[in-house]
Amino acid sequence: MGGGDGHSTPYGDVAALGGGRYAWDVDFIMSGGWEMTVFVTPAGASEAVAEFVGYTVYEPEVEA
């Protein structure tokens, strides 16, 4: 996951959770509006694409 012109983390390992579910971490460098495309190729299958368009990453609140 990542590698997007320095806007997120480098490509990382994906963890298979079972039942067709997977997990990975993405660290965005700033809050704001983002779009992300995920390319998935399960073993023995064709590539599938998931697009996440128009979502917002919010700055975490800091407790005083």
Helices and strands as residue ranges (DSSP letters): E 15-18, E 21-23, E 32-40, E 48-57
